[in-house]
Amino acid sequence: EQLLVADAYLADACAAGDEAALRAFDAAHGAELDRAVARSPALGVSREDFRQHFRERFFVAAAGDAARISSYAGRGALRSWVRVSAARLLVDLARKPRQPEPRPDEELARLLPATGDPELQLLRRAYAEKLPAAFDRALRRLSVRQRNLLRQRYLHELGGAELAQMYGVHRATVFVWLEAARAAIVENLREVLRAELPGQELESVVALLGSRLELSVRRLLDSRLEAER
């Protein structure tokens, strides 16, 4: 008799990754999440970032486990469960150690790896300084979803199944999207650097960057998700 059927139904649907349910949850409880993060301005987490953290924590199931929102049993208002869960998430985010931001020039100079090949060493010395602006422009040419997917895969370390559930698509679709994003970065780099590098050296530099693309993305793309319009 005390079971809150509508709240329990919404929570179960969110746990199953139902897109309509996730939108309904945002409409009903997104403001509660916004209020929670607004009370912790020192964290430096935007409202949209906090909503995304919440979705990943409570709506995405780890391998072999149910999504955490499944712990809601419908015995109290879902709004109260959201408020408590948001407070716990804020505590966890506050406890997470913050890594000092690397100097871009130090990190980007390492994108072309040191090797025993004299030609590649020459390319590394000659063109490492051109890479910061080139990679930034290549990333900005991606779509918002492509950048977010790369963040979620390489920075948030979400697997194909988790991303598929989050976006409401098949795992194969996620892999196609990721491969398209990786290919787009390589092509964007080629376009950006074409005016700077001779043809043969251009392909050598792009091949080197492409072979280390995952590492480059981890180093160069910040972890904050962008809002899709």
C-alpha positions in Angstrom: 0.0 0.0 0.0 2.9 2.3 0.7 4.7 1.6 -2.6 5.0 4.7 -4.8 4.2 3.0 -8.1 4.9 5.9 -10.4 8.3 6.6 -8.8 9.2 3.0 -8.8 8.2 2.5 -12.4 10.3 5.6 -13.4 13.3 4.3 -11.5 13.0 0.8 -13.1 12.8 2.3 -16.6 15.8 4.5 -16.0 17.8 1.4 -14.8 16.8 -0.2 -18.1 18.2 2.8 -20.0 14.8 3.8 -21.5 15.4 7.1 -23.2 11.9 8.5 -22.5 12.3 7.6 -18.8 15.7 9.3 -18.7 14.1 12.5 -20.2 11.3 12.3 -17.7 13.7 11.9 -14.8 15.6 15.0 -16.0 12.4 17.0 -16.2 11.2 15.9 -12.8 14.4 15.9 -10.8 17.0 17.8 -12.8 16.3 21.0 -10.8 17.1 19.1 -7.6 20.5 18.1 -8.9 21.1 21.7 -10.0 20.3 23.0 -6.5 22.6 20.4 -5.0 25.6 21.3 -7.0 24.9 25.0 -6.6 25.5 24.6 -2.9 29.1 23.4 -3.6 30.6 26.1 -5.8 34.1 25.3 -4.6 34.0 22.0 -6.6 34.0 23.9 -9.8 31.5 21.5 -11.4 28.9 22.9 -13.7 25.2 21.9 -13.5 25.4 19.9 -16.7 28.6 18.2 -15.6 27.0 17.2 -12.3 23.9 15.8 -14.1 26.2 13.7 -16.2 28.2 12.5 -13.2 24.8 11.6 -11.6 23.7 9.7 -14.7 27.0 7.8 -15.0 26.9 6.9 -11.2 23.3 5.8 -10.9 22.0 4.9 -14.4 25.0 3.0 -15.9 25.4 -0.5 -14.6 28.9 -1.9 -14.0 29.6 -5.3 -15.5 27.5 -8.0 -13.8 25.7 -5.5 -11.6 22.4 -3.6 -11.8 22.4 0.2 -12.2 22.5 1.9 -8.8 19.1 3.5 -9.2 17.7 -0.1 -8.8 18.4 0.3 -5.1 15.4 2.6 -4.9 12.5 0.4 -3.7 9.6 2.9 -4.0 9.1 3.1 -0.2 9.7 6.8 -0.1 9.6 9.6 -2.6 12.0 9.3 -5.4 12.8 13.0 -4.9 14.1 12.3 -1.4 16.3 9.4 -2.8 17.7 11.8 -5.5 18.5 14.4 -2.8 20.4 11.9 -0.7 22.2 10.4 -3.6 23.2 13.8 -5.0 24.6 14.7 -1.6 26.7 11.5 -1.5 28.0 12.1 -5.0 29.0 15.6 -4.1 31.0 14.2 -1.1 32.7 11.7 -3.3 33.6 14.4 -5.9 35.0 16.6 -3.2 37.2 13.8 -1.8 38.6 12.9 -5.3 42.1 14.2 -5.5 42.7 16.9 -8.1 45.6 16.4 -10.3 47.7 19.5 -11.2 47.0 20.6 -14.8 50.1 19.8 -16.9 51.6 22.6 -18.9 50.3 22.2 -22.5 53.7 22.7 -24.0 55.2 19.9 -21.9 52.5 17.4 -22.8 52.1 18.3 -26.4 55.8 18.1 -27.1 55.6 14.4 -26.2 52.9 13.6 -28.8 55.5 12.7 -31.3 57.3 9.9 -29.5 61.1 9.7 -29.2 62.3 6.8 -31.3 65.6 5.4 -32.6 64.7 6.4 -36.1 66.8 9.5 -37.0 64.1 10.7 -39.5 61.4 10.5 -36.8 63.5 12.2 -34.3 64.0 15.1 -36.7 60.2 15.3 -37.3 59.6 15.3 -33.6 62.1 18.2 -33.0 60.9 20.2 -36.0 57.1 19.9 -35.5 56.3 19.3 -31.9 55.8 23.0 -31.3 53.2 23.2 -34.1 51.0 20.5 -32.5 49.2 22.4 -29.7 47.2 24.7 -32.0 46.9 21.9 -34.6 45.4 19.4 -32.3 43.1 22.0 -30.7 41.8 22.9 -34.1 41.3 19.3 -35.0 39.3 18.6 -31.8 37.2 21.7 -32.3 36.2 20.5 -35.8 34.6 17.4 -34.3 30.9 17.4 -33.4 30.0 17.8 -29.7 28.9 14.2 -29.5 32.2 13.0 -31.0 34.2 14.9 -28.4 31.9 13.7 -25.6 32.2 10.1 -26.8 36.0 10.4 -26.7 35.8 11.8 -23.2 33.5 9.1 -22.0 35.6 6.3 -23.5 39.1 7.5 -22.7 38.7 9.8 -19.7 35.7 8.5 -18.0 36.6 4.9 -19.0 33.1 3.8 -20.0 32.9 0.6 -22.0 30.9 -0.1 -25.1 28.0 -1.6 -23.2 27.8 1.3 -20.8 27.8 3.9 -23.6 25.2 1.9 -25.6 22.9 1.9 -22.6 23.5 5.7 -22.0 22.7 6.6 -25.6 20.0 4.0 -26.1 21.7 2.4 -29.1 23.3 -1.0 -29.9 26.9 -1.5 -28.9 27.9 -1.8 -32.6 26.6 1.7 -33.2 28.8 3.0 -30.4 31.8 1.4 -31.9 30.9 2.9 -35.3 30.6 6.3 -33.7 33.9 6.0 -31.9 35.7 4.9 -35.0 34.2 7.7 -37.0 35.5 10.2 -34.3 39.0 8.7 -34.4 39.1 8.9 -38.2 37.8 12.5 -38.1 40.6 13.6 -35.8 43.2 12.1 -38.1 41.6 13.7 -41.1 41.2 17.0 -39.3 44.9 17.0 -38.3 45.9 16.3 -41.9 43.8 19.3 -43.1 45.1 21.6 -40.3 48.8 20.7 -40.9 48.7 20.5 -44.7 49.7 24.1 -45.1 52.6 23.7 -42.6 54.2 20.4 -43.6 55.5 19.1 -46.9 53.5 16.1 -48.2 55.7 13.2 -47.1 56.5 14.7 -43.7 52.8 15.5 -43.3 51.8 11.8 -43.7 54.6 10.7 -41.3 53.5 13.1 -38.6 49.8 12.2 -39.0 50.7 8.5 -38.9 52.6 9.0 -35.7 49.8 10.9 -34.1 47.2 8.4 -35.3 49.2 5.5 -33.8 49.0 7.3 -30.4 45.6 8.8 -30.7 44.1 7.3 -27.5 47.0 8.6 -25.4 46.8 12.0 -27.1 43.1 12.3 -26.4 43.7 11.4 -22.7 46.3 14.2 -22.5 44.6 16.9 -24.5 40.9 16.7 -24.0 39.5 18.0 -20.8 37.0 15.7 -18.9 34.0 18.0 -18.8 31.1 17.0 -21.1 29.6 19.5 -23.5 25.9 20.1 -23.8 24.5 18.7 -27.0 22.2 21.1 -28.8 
